[in-house]
Amino acid sequence: MQPSTLDWEEAEAESETEEQEEENNGADNSTRSGTPTRSGIHTEPYNHDHESPIPGRERRNRREPGLMVNYESGEGLSDEDILNAMMMVTENDLLSFEEANKSTKWRNTMIKEMESIEKNKTWELVDAPIGVKPIGVKWIFKTKLKENGEIDNFKARLVAKGYAQEYGVDYIEVFAPIARLDTICIIIIMAAHYNWKIFQLDVKSAFLHGELKEDIYVQQPVGFVKKGEKDKVYKLRKALYGLKQAPRAWYNKIENYFSREGFERCICEHTLFTKSKEGGKILIVSLYVDDLIYTGND
Protein backbone atom coordinates (compact mmCIF):
# COMPACT_ATOMS: atom_id res chain seq x y z
CA MET A 1 0.00 0.00 0.00
CA GLN A 2 1.51 3.31 -1.08
CA PRO A 3 1.62 6.12 1.51
CA SER A 4 -0.63 9.05 0.75
CA THR A 5 0.56 12.61 0.26
CA LEU A 6 -0.95 13.54 3.59
CA ASP A 7 1.15 10.88 5.35
CA TRP A 8 4.33 12.30 3.81
CA GLU A 9 3.45 15.84 4.93
CA GLU A 10 2.73 14.67 8.47
CA ALA A 11 6.05 12.78 8.58
CA GLU A 12 7.99 15.86 7.37
CA ALA A 13 6.25 18.08 9.93
CA GLU A 14 7.12 15.67 12.74
CA SER A 15 10.77 15.56 11.54
CA GLU A 16 11.03 19.37 11.51
CA THR A 17 9.55 19.50 15.00
CA GLU A 18 12.12 17.00 16.29
CA GLU A 19 15.01 18.95 14.68
CA GLN A 20 13.78 22.19 16.23
CA GLU A 21 13.60 20.57 19.68
CA GLU A 22 17.17 19.22 19.29
CA GLU A 23 18.46 22.67 18.35
CA ASN A 24 16.76 24.24 21.38
CA ASN A 25 18.19 21.54 23.66
CA GLY A 26 21.66 22.10 22.20
CA ALA A 27 21.44 25.84 22.80
CA ASP A 28 20.37 25.22 26.41
CA ASN A 29 23.26 22.82 26.97
CA SER A 30 25.71 25.29 25.45
CA THR A 31 24.43 28.01 27.79
CA ARG A 32 24.83 25.73 30.79
CA SER A 33 28.30 24.50 29.97
CA GLY A 34 29.72 27.82 28.90
CA THR A 35 32.19 28.48 26.10
CA PRO A 36 35.23 26.17 25.97
CA THR A 37 38.64 27.83 25.71
CA ARG A 38 41.93 26.55 24.32
CA SER A 39 42.95 25.50 27.83
CA GLY A 40 39.79 23.39 28.24
CA ILE A 41 38.28 25.68 30.90
CA HIS A 42 34.65 26.67 30.38
CA THR A 43 33.90 30.29 31.07
CA GLU A 44 30.66 31.18 32.82
CA PRO A 45 27.88 32.67 30.71
CA TYR A 46 27.23 36.35 31.06
CA ASN A 47 23.86 38.04 31.10
CA HIS A 48 24.28 41.06 28.84
CA ASP A 49 21.13 42.66 30.21
CA HIS A 50 22.75 43.04 33.63
CA GLU A 51 26.16 44.21 34.84
CA SER A 52 26.63 41.08 36.98
CA PRO A 53 26.79 37.37 36.02
CA ILE A 54 23.65 35.25 35.92
CA PRO A 55 22.37 34.83 39.50
CA GLY A 56 23.19 31.55 41.15
CA ARG A 57 26.36 30.93 39.19
CA GLU A 58 29.91 31.65 40.38
CA ARG A 59 32.30 33.67 38.25
CA ARG A 60 35.66 32.15 37.30
CA ASN A 61 38.65 33.45 39.25
CA ARG A 62 41.14 34.95 36.83
CA ARG A 63 44.87 34.57 37.44
CA GLU A 64 47.25 37.49 37.02
CA PRO A 65 49.42 37.43 33.88
CA GLY A 66 52.74 35.68 34.35
CA LEU A 67 54.65 38.85 33.51
CA MET A 68 53.28 40.48 36.68
CA VAL A 69 54.87 37.90 39.00
CA ASN A 70 57.97 40.04 39.63
CA TYR A 71 56.07 43.31 40.03
CA GLU A 72 53.94 44.93 42.69
CA SER A 73 50.63 46.37 41.55
CA GLY A 74 50.49 48.71 44.52
CA GLU A 75 47.35 47.19 45.99
CA GLY A 76 47.61 46.37 49.64
CA LEU A 77 50.75 48.45 50.26
CA SER A 78 50.92 50.37 53.51
CA ASP A 79 51.43 54.12 53.64
CA GLU A 80 55.03 53.56 54.70
CA ASP A 81 55.70 51.32 51.70
CA ILE A 82 54.22 53.89 49.33
CA LEU A 83 56.35 56.66 50.88
CA ASN A 84 59.52 54.57 50.49
CA ALA A 85 58.67 53.90 46.85
CA MET A 86 58.18 57.62 46.20
CA MET A 87 61.59 58.36 47.73
CA MET A 88 63.19 56.15 45.07
CA VAL A 89 61.85 58.35 42.26
CA THR A 90 64.24 61.08 41.11
CA GLU A 91 63.45 64.34 39.46
CA ASN A 92 62.83 64.25 35.73
CA ASP A 93 65.83 64.76 33.47
CA LEU A 94 65.99 68.19 31.93
CA LEU A 95 65.18 68.70 28.27
CA SER A 96 66.51 72.18 27.48
CA PHE A 97 69.65 74.23 28.07
CA GLU A 98 67.61 77.18 29.30
CA GLU A 99 66.18 75.10 32.13
CA ALA A 100 69.54 73.56 33.04
CA ASN A 101 71.36 76.90 32.99
CA LYS A 102 69.20 78.10 35.89
CA SER A 103 70.57 75.35 38.15
CA THR A 104 74.05 75.58 39.64
CA LYS A 105 74.58 71.82 39.72
CA TRP A 106 73.71 71.42 36.04
CA ARG A 107 75.75 74.47 35.04
CA ASN A 108 78.80 73.04 36.79
CA THR A 109 78.23 69.71 35.05
CA MET A 110 78.24 71.43 31.64
CA ILE A 111 81.45 73.26 32.53
CA LYS A 112 83.12 69.94 33.40
CA GLU A 113 82.04 68.50 30.06
CA MET A 114 83.52 71.45 28.18
CA GLU A 115 86.76 71.19 30.18
CA SER A 116 86.99 67.49 29.33
CA ILE A 117 86.55 68.26 25.62
CA GLU A 118 89.16 71.01 25.69
CA LYS A 119 91.62 68.85 27.64
CA ASN A 120 91.22 66.05 25.13
CA LYS A 121 91.93 68.49 22.27
CA THR A 122 88.78 67.39 20.53
CA TRP A 123 88.46 70.53 18.40
CA GLU A 124 89.95 73.85 17.37
CA LEU A 125 88.20 77.17 16.78
CA VAL A 126 88.48 78.28 13.14
CA ASP A 127 86.77 80.56 10.65
CA ALA A 128 83.81 78.95 8.95
CA PRO A 129 84.86 77.68 5.49
CA ILE A 130 82.94 79.12 2.55
CA GLY A 131 80.15 76.84 1.40
CA VAL A 132 80.35 74.58 4.44
CA LYS A 133 77.37 74.34 6.76
CA PRO A 134 78.49 73.40 10.27
CA ILE A 135 76.66 70.66 12.12
CA GLY A 136 74.66 71.70 15.14
CA VAL A 137 75.23 70.41 18.68
CA LYS A 138 72.94 70.04 21.67
CA TRP A 139 73.08 69.23 25.36
CA ILE A 140 71.75 65.97 26.79
CA PHE A 141 71.11 65.79 30.54
CA LYS A 142 70.92 62.60 32.58
CA THR A 143 70.56 61.86 36.28
CA LYS A 144 72.54 58.72 37.13
CA LEU A 145 71.43 56.54 40.04
CA LYS A 146 73.14 54.10 42.36
CA GLU A 147 72.02 50.49 42.77
CA ASN A 148 69.83 51.44 45.73
CA GLY A 149 68.08 54.18 43.76
CA GLU A 150 69.91 57.14 45.31
CA ILE A 151 71.31 59.86 43.05
CA ASP A 152 74.90 59.17 42.08
CA ASN A 153 75.72 62.18 39.90
CA PHE A 154 74.42 64.49 37.22
CA LYS A 155 75.72 64.06 33.68
CA ALA A 156 75.64 66.62 30.88
CA ARG A 157 76.77 65.36 27.47
CA LEU A 158 77.43 67.53 24.42
CA VAL A 159 76.36 65.60 21.33
CA ALA A 160 76.42 66.40 17.62
CA LYS A 161 73.26 66.35 15.55
CA GLY A 162 74.39 63.44 13.45
CA TYR A 163 71.13 63.28 11.51
CA ALA A 164 72.31 66.38 9.61
CA GLN A 165 75.41 64.61 8.25
CA GLU A 166 75.62 63.75 4.55
CA TYR A 167 77.02 60.45 3.33
CA GLY A 168 80.21 60.90 1.31
CA VAL A 169 80.71 64.41 2.68
CA ASP A 170 80.71 64.13 6.47
CA TYR A 171 81.20 60.37 6.79
CA ILE A 172 81.86 57.19 4.82
CA GLU A 173 82.26 54.18 7.12
CA VAL A 174 80.15 53.85 10.25
CA PHE A 175 80.34 50.13 11.03
CA ALA A 176 81.94 49.14 14.33
CA PRO A 177 81.99 45.53 15.59
CA ILE A 178 80.80 44.57 19.06
CA ALA A 179 81.30 41.39 21.06
CA ARG A 180 78.78 38.62 20.58
CA LEU A 181 77.04 37.11 23.58
CA ASP A 182 78.53 33.71 22.78
CA THR A 183 82.04 35.18 23.07
CA ILE A 184 81.28 36.69 26.47
CA CYS A 185 79.86 33.38 27.70
CA ILE A 186 82.94 31.44 26.56
CA ILE A 187 85.25 33.89 28.34
CA ILE A 188 83.25 33.51 31.56
CA ILE A 189 83.28 29.71 31.24
CA MET A 190 87.06 29.67 30.73
CA ALA A 191 87.61 31.95 33.72
CA ALA A 192 85.42 29.72 35.90
CA HIS A 193 87.16 26.55 34.70
CA TYR A 194 90.70 27.84 35.33
CA ASN A 195 89.73 29.87 38.40
CA TRP A 196 90.73 33.19 36.78
CA LYS A 197 89.47 36.55 37.95
CA ILE A 198 87.37 38.66 35.55
CA PHE A 199 87.72 42.44 35.49
CA GLN A 200 85.48 45.02 33.86
CA LEU A 201 86.43 48.49 32.63
CA ASP A 202 84.28 51.36 31.42
CA VAL A 203 86.23 53.85 29.30
CA LYS A 204 85.21 57.37 30.26
CA SER A 205 84.17 59.53 27.29
CA ALA A 206 85.37 56.77 24.96
CA PHE A 207 84.05 58.29 21.72
CA LEU A 208 85.97 61.51 22.37
CA HIS A 209 89.22 59.58 21.83
CA GLY A 210 88.37 58.46 18.31
CA GLU A 211 90.33 60.36 15.65
CA LEU A 212 88.49 61.56 12.56
CA LYS A 213 89.63 61.29 8.97
CA GLU A 214 86.96 63.61 7.58
CA ASP A 215 86.83 67.40 7.93
CA ILE A 216 83.84 68.06 10.15
CA TYR A 217 82.77 71.45 11.49
CA VAL A 218 80.31 72.01 14.31
CA GLN A 219 78.66 75.08 15.76
CA GLN A 220 79.74 76.52 19.08
CA PRO A 221 77.53 75.08 21.85
CA VAL A 222 74.86 77.36 23.26
CA GLY A 223 75.97 78.99 26.48
CA PHE A 224 79.67 78.60 25.64
CA VAL A 225 80.13 80.85 22.62
CA LYS A 226 83.52 82.60 22.63
CA LYS A 227 83.23 86.35 23.13
CA GLY A 228 84.00 88.30 19.99
CA GLU A 229 84.23 85.08 17.93
CA LYS A 230 80.60 84.06 17.61
CA ASP A 231 80.93 83.68 13.81
CA LYS A 232 83.65 81.03 14.15
CA VAL A 233 83.08 77.28 14.28
CA TYR A 234 84.86 74.27 15.72
CA LYS A 235 86.78 71.92 13.44
CA LEU A 236 86.81 68.48 14.99
CA ARG A 237 90.05 66.61 15.47
CA LYS A 238 88.34 63.80 17.35
CA ALA A 239 84.83 62.45 17.41
CA LEU A 240 81.86 63.73 19.38
CA TYR A 241 78.98 61.67 20.64
CA GLY A 242 76.19 61.71 18.08
CA LEU A 243 78.40 61.56 14.99
CA LYS A 244 77.62 58.63 12.73
CA GLN A 245 81.29 57.58 12.52
CA ALA A 246 82.02 58.03 16.25
CA PRO A 247 81.81 54.28 17.13
CA ARG A 248 84.00 53.41 14.15
CA ALA A 249 86.62 56.03 15.08
CA TRP A 250 86.75 54.77 18.67
CA TYR A 251 87.16 51.15 17.57
CA ASN A 252 90.03 52.07 15.23
CA LYS A 253 91.71 53.95 18.07
CA ILE A 254 91.62 51.10 20.58
CA GLU A 255 92.42 48.46 17.95
CA ASN A 256 95.61 50.33 17.08
CA TYR A 257 96.50 50.50 20.77
CA PHE A 258 96.12 46.74 21.23
CA SER A 259 98.24 46.11 18.12
CA ARG A 260 101.06 48.29 19.45
CA GLU A 261 100.96 46.44 22.78
CA GLY A 262 101.43 43.06 21.13
CA PHE A 263 97.85 41.78 21.20
CA GLU A 264 96.51 39.56 18.44
CA ARG A 265 92.98 40.08 17.09
CA CYS A 266 90.81 37.03 16.55
CA ILE A 267 90.11 36.51 12.85
CA CYS A 268 86.47 35.52 13.43
CA GLU A 269 85.69 37.87 16.35
CA HIS A 270 87.16 41.33 15.80
CA THR A 271 86.43 42.48 19.35
CA LEU A 272 88.47 39.68 20.94
CA PHE A 273 92.18 40.33 21.60
CA THR A 274 94.70 37.98 23.19
CA LYS A 275 98.30 38.35 24.31
CA SER A 276 100.50 35.35 25.10
CA LYS A 277 103.90 34.99 26.74
CA GLU A 278 106.30 32.18 27.51
CA GLY A 279 105.25 29.74 30.17
CA GLY A 280 101.64 29.54 28.98
CA LYS A 281 100.72 33.00 30.24
CA ILE A 282 97.78 34.60 28.46
CA LEU A 283 95.62 37.72 28.69
CA ILE A 284 92.18 37.84 27.03
CA VAL A 285 90.32 41.11 26.35
CA SER A 286 86.84 41.50 24.89
CA LEU A 287 85.50 44.87 23.75
CA TYR A 288 81.85 45.92 23.73
CA VAL A 289 81.67 49.54 22.51
CA ASP A 290 83.22 51.42 25.46
CA ASP A 291 83.11 48.52 27.94
CA LEU A 292 85.88 45.95 28.29
CA ILE A 293 86.20 42.70 30.20
CA TYR A 294 89.51 40.92 30.56
CA THR A 295 90.83 37.82 32.24
CA GLY A 296 93.82 35.48 32.15
CA ASN A 297 96.53 33.87 34.22
CA ASP A 298 99.00 36.76 34.13
C-alpha positions in Angstrom: 0.0 0.0 0.0 1.5 3.3 -1.1 1.6 6.1 1.5 -0.6 9.0 0.8 0.6 12.6 0.3 -0.9 13.5 3.6 1.1 10.9 5.4 4.3 12.3 3.8 3.4 15.8 4.9 2.7 14.7 8.5 6.0 12.8 8.6 8.0 15.9 7.4 6.3 18.1 9.9 7.1 15.7 12.7 10.8 15.6 11.5 11.0 19.4 11.5 9.6 19.5 15.0 12.1 17.0 16.3 15.0 18.9 14.7 13.8 22.2 16.2 13.6 20.6 19.7 17.2 19.2 19.3 18.5 22.7 18.4 16.8 24.2 21.4 18.2 21.5 23.7 21.7 22.1 22.2 21.4 25.8 22.8 20.4 25.2 26.4 23.3 22.8 27.0 25.7 25.3 25.4 24.4 28.0 27.8 24.8 25.7 30.8 28.3 24.5 30.0 29.7 27.8 28.9 32.2 28.5 26.1 35.2 26.2 26.0 38.6 27.8 25.7 41.9 26.6 24.3 43.0 25.5 27.8 39.8 23.4 28.2 38.3 25.7 30.9 34.6 26.7 30.4 33.9 30.3 31.1 30.7 31.2 32.8 27.9 32.7 30.7 27.2 36.4 31.1 23.9 38.0 31.1 24.3 41.1 28.8 21.1 42.7 30.2 22.8 43.0 33.6 26.2 44.2 34.8 26.6 41.1 37.0 26.8 37.4 36.0 23.7 35.3 35.9 22.4 34.8 39.5 23.2 31.6 41.1 26.4 30.9 39.2 29.9 31.7 40.4 32.3 33.7 38.3 35.7 32.2 37.3 38.7 33.4 39.3 41.1 35.0 36.8 44.9 34.6 37.4 47.2 37.5 37.0 49.4 37.4 33.9 52.7 35.7 34.4 54.6 38.8 33.5 53.3 40.5 36.7 54.9 37.9 39.0 58.0 40.0 39.6 56.1 43.3 40.0 53.9 44.9 42.7 50.6 46.4 41.6 50.5 48.7 44.5 47.4 47.2 46.0 47.6 46.4 49.6 50.7 48.5 50.3 50.9 50.4 53.5 51.4 54.1 53.6 55.0 53.6 54.7 55.7 51.3 51.7 54.2 53.9 49.3 56.3 56.7 50.9 59.5 54.6 50.5 58.7 53.9 46.9 58.2 57.6 46.2 61.6 58.4 47.7 63.2 56.1 45.1 61.9 58.4 42.3 64.2 61.1 41.1 63.4 64.3 39.5 62.8 64.2 35.7 65.8 64.8 33.5 66.0 68.2 31.9 65.2 68.7 28.3 66.5 72.2 27.5 69.7 74.2 28.1 67.6 77.2 29.3 66.2 75.1 32.1 69.5 73.6 33.0 71.4 76.9 33.0 69.2 78.1 35.9 70.6 75.3 38.1 74.0 75.6 39.6 74.6 71.8 39.7 73.7 71.4 36.0 75.7 74.5 35.0 78.8 73.0 36.8 78.2 69.7 35.0 78.2 71.4 31.6 81.4 73.3 32.5 83.1 69.9 33.4 82.0 68.5 30.1 83.5 71.4 28.2 86.8 71.2 30.2 87.0 67.5 29.3 86.5 68.3 25.6 89.2 71.0 25.7 91.6 68.9 27.6 91.2 66.1 25.1 91.9 68.5 22.3 88.8 67.4 20.5 88.5 70.5 18.4 90.0 73.9 17.4 88.2 77.2 16.8 88.5 78.3 13.1 86.8 80.6 10.6 83.8 79.0 8.9 84.9 77.7 5.5 82.9 79.1 2.6 80.1 76.8 1.4 80.3 74.6 4.4 77.4 74.3 6.8 78.5 73.4 10.3 76.7 70.7 12.1 74.7 71.7 15.1 75.2 70.4 18.7 72.9 70.0 21.7 73.1 69.2 25.4 71.7 66.0 26.8 71.1 65.8 30.5 70.9 62.6 32.6 70.6 61.9 36.3 72.5 58.7 37.1 71.4 56.5 40.0 73.1 54.1 42.4 72.0 50.5 42.8 69.8 51.4 45.7 68.1 54.2 43.8 69.9 57.1 45.3 71.3 59.9 43.0 74.9 59.2 42.1 75.7 62.2 39.9 74.4 64.5 37.2 75.7 64.1 33.7 75.6 66.6 30.9 76.8 65.4 27.5 77.4 67.5 24.4 76.4 65.6 21.3 76.4 66.4 17.6 73.3 66.4 15.6 74.4 63.4 13.4 71.1 63.3 11.5 72.3 66.4 9.6 75.4 64.6 8.2 75.6 63.7 4.5 77.0 60.5 3.3 80.2 60.9 1.3 80.7 64.4 2.7 80.7 64.1 6.5 81.2 60.4 6.8 81.9 57.2 4.8 82.3 54.2 7.1 80.1 53.9 10.3 80.3 50.1 11.0 81.9 49.1 14.3 82.0 45.5 15.6 80.8 44.6 19.1 81.3 41.4 21.1 78.8 38.6 20.6 77.0 37.1 23.6 78.5 33.7 22.8 82.0 35.2 23.1 81.3 36.7 26.5 79.9 33.4 27.7 82.9 31.4 26.6 85.2 33.9 28.3 83.3 33.5 31.6 83.3 29.7 31.2 87.1 29.7 30.7 87.6 31.9 33.7 85.4 29.7 35.9 87.2 26.5 34.7 90.7 27.8 35.3 89.7 29.9 38.4 90.7 33.2 36.8 89.5 36.5 37.9 87.4 38.7 35.6 87.7 42.4 35.5 85.5 45.0 33.9 86.4 48.5 32.6 84.3 51.4 31.4 86.2 53.8 29.3 85.2 57.4 30.3 84.2 59.5 27.3 85.4 56.8 25.0 84.1 58.3 21.7 86.0 61.5 22.4 89.2 59.6 21.8 88.4 58.5 18.3 90.3 60.4 15.7 88.5 61.6 12.6 89.6 61.3 9.0 87.0 63.6 7.6 86.8 67.4 7.9 83.8 68.1 10.2 82.8 71.4 11.5 80.3 72.0 14.3 78.7 75.1 15.8 79.7 76.5 19.1 77.5 75.1 21.8 74.9 77.4 23.3 76.0 79.0 26.5 79.7 78.6 25.6 80.1 80.8 22.6 83.5 82.6 22.6 83.2 86.3 23.1 84.0 88.3 20.0 84.2 85.1 17.9 80.6 84.1 17.6 80.9 83.7 13.8 83.7 81.0 14.1 83.1 77.3 14.3 84.9 74.3 15.7 86.8 71.9 13.4 86.8 68.5 15.0 90.1 66.6 15.5 88.3 63.8 17.3 84.8 62.5 17.4 81.9 63.7 19.4 79.0 61.7 20.6 76.2 61.7 18.1 78.4 61.6 15.0 77.6 58.6 12.7 81.3 57.6 12.5 82.0 58.0 16.2 81.8 54.3 17.1 84.0 53.4 14.2 86.6 56.0 15.1 86.7 54.8 18.7 87.2 51.2 17.6 90.0 52.1 15.2 91.7 53.9 18.1 91.6 51.1 20.6 92.4 48.5 18.0 95.6 50.3 17.1 96.5 50.5 20.8 96.1 46.7 21.2 98.2 46.1 18.1 101.1 48.3 19.5 101.0 46.4 22.8 101.4 43.1 21.1 97.8 41.8 21.2 96.5 39.6 18.4 93.0 40.1 17.1 90.8 37.0 16.6 90.1 36.5 12.9 86.5 35.5 13.4 85.7 37.9 16.4 87.2 41.3 15.8 86.4 42.5 19.3 88.5 39.7 20.9 92.2 40.3 21.6 94.7 38.0 23.2 98.3 38.4 24.3 100.5 35.4 25.1 103.9 35.0 26.7 106.3 32.2 27.5 105.2 29.7 30.2 101.6 29.5 29.0 100.7 33.0 30.2 97.8 34.6 28.5 95.6 37.7 28.7 92.2 37.8 27.0 90.3 41.1 26.4 86.8 41.5 24.9 85.5 44.9 23.8 81.9 45.9 23.7 81.7 49.5 22.5 83.2 51.4 25.5 83.1 48.5 27.9 85.9 45.9 28.3 86.2 42.7 30.2 89.5 40.9 30.6 90.8 37.8 32.2 93.8 35.5 32.2 96.5 33.9 34.2 99.0 36.8 34.1 
